[in-house]
Amino acid sequence: MSTFNIPAKNCDKIDSLIRRFWWKPKEKEGRFIAWKAWDKLCCPKYEGGLGFKKTKDVNNVLLAKLAWLVASSRESLCMDILRAKYKVKHDWLQKDPTKVASPTWRGIENAKKLIVKGACYIIDHTTHSWIPSLVTELFDAASAQAIMSIPIPYSPRLDKLMCTPSSKGVFSVKSAYRVSLE
């Protein structure tokens, strides 16, 4: 589920099985009364739902996790092979998807949209300084002032990809799921 883009029809079948288990667990067939709409049950608890997650949304978020690992230059043999095979460069998130690719890579390419919604780089390479508007937007005033006082090294380094919905700037499936619902 975390490496392939599961067809929507199959995800709907899985959701159907979950609904059946929830409303009428002892019978394999037949009709049942759904006391509350599935969309309402999938809402977060603070919105009156039960916090269930739709299978297609979870599949997209898990693919986004792979896209994050590719984009953030995570060091592993699998990620190195994917980056080499599909010629992933620093600007991969902004590029259009490749025309010919494996189903796994196409799923990862489609998940880039979710990554772009909740990710940013925090250093401006042209002026070699912090981006003040972004730092003050992401952090409280005292933290932003402390961050802005940190000197940036002049040796050339790649900027680090940050996940804005997460308080620590680290990608998590939970924060990506919240972004996908927006």
ABEGO torsion letter per residue (X at the ends): XAABBBBAAAAAAAAAAAAAAAABAABABEBBBBABBAAAAABBAAAGBAGBBBAAAAAAAAAAAAAAAAAAGBBBAAAAAAAAAAGBBAAAAABBBBABBBAAAAAAAAAAAAAAAABBBABBAAAGBBBAAAAAAABBAAAAAAAAABBBBABBBBBBBBBAABAAGBBBAAAAAAAAAX
